[in-house]
Amino acid sequence: MNITYTAVSNIDLRNPHGFEVCCLGTNCLDDYVWVPSIISNKNGLTITVTVNNSCVGRPLYGIRYLWHETPCLFKQAAMYSATDLNLPSPPYLKIF
């Protein structure tokens, strides 16, 4: 799955973690059914998130990034703004 950021001039990818997908339809309301998915590539403002094998052949319900009360350790989010390296990309949830 490709995700393109538009509100920044560049992104700094620090690690491949932080994204999760759900492919269980309306059952995705529970946090435990969201599956971690890693960033496998970055090209400019576009990142590629590899969907876990458990979702192959199923329709994706949604994708989310850093969707936890405490999503990561200090300055260890996956993506940061290249214009301010102390400013991580904010958490978000996209339902398809």
N, C-alpha and C positions, 0 to 999 in steps of 0.2 A: 504494500500500500504506500503510495507516495503522498507526502504532505508538503505543501509549499507555504512558506511564511511570507507575508506581504507587508507587514508593518515595520520591518527593520531593513537595514541595508546589508547586513550579513549576520550569520549566526556562528557561534563558537560551540562545536560539539565536543564535550568533555568525556562522555561515556555513553554506551549504547542502551542504558536502562531508563525506565521511567514510564514507558507506554504499556497499556494493557488494552486488550480487545475482548469483546464478548460476542459469542455467536449462538446464544441460546434464546433468542427472541425476547419475549416479555419477561422471562425468568432472570433477566440481567439486573433486576432491581437489587439483588443481594451481592455484596462486595466479593464474596468468596468464589463466584463463578467467572470473574474477570481474570483473564489469562495474561501473564507477562509476555510482552513481545519486544524484541530488540530492534534497535536502529542498525540496519546492515549497510547503509550507504548514505553519504551526504554529497550533494552536488549543488554548490551555490546556496540558494535558499530552500532547496528541496531535500528532504530526507526520505529514505525508504525504510519503512517499518516492516519487518518480516513477521507475518502472522503465524502463530503457533500451529503445529500439525493437527492439534485437536479441533481446529476450526476449518480444516480443509473440507470442501464440499458443503459447507453450511453457510447460510447468509450471515453477514456480519450485522450485528445489532448496533454496535457503537465502538468508539475508541476513546480512550482518555489518557491524560498525561499528568503525572504527579497528583493523582486523585486520592490523597490521604491527608489526615490532619497534620501529620509531620511527614512530609513526602520524602525527605532525604536529609543527610547530614549537611552541616554548614558548608556552603560553596561546593557541593557535590551533586548538583542537578545535572541532567544530561546536556541541556542547552542553555547558553547565555547569549545576551546581545553582544555583538562584536564592538559596538560603540561604548558600552560600559560593561566590562568583564565581571563586575560584581552584581549585575542585574540578570537573574535567571528568567527564562521563559516562564510565564505564569501557568498554573494548572488549568486544564480545560477538559470538557466533555463534549463529544460530538456524537449525536444519535443519528443513524441513517434512516 
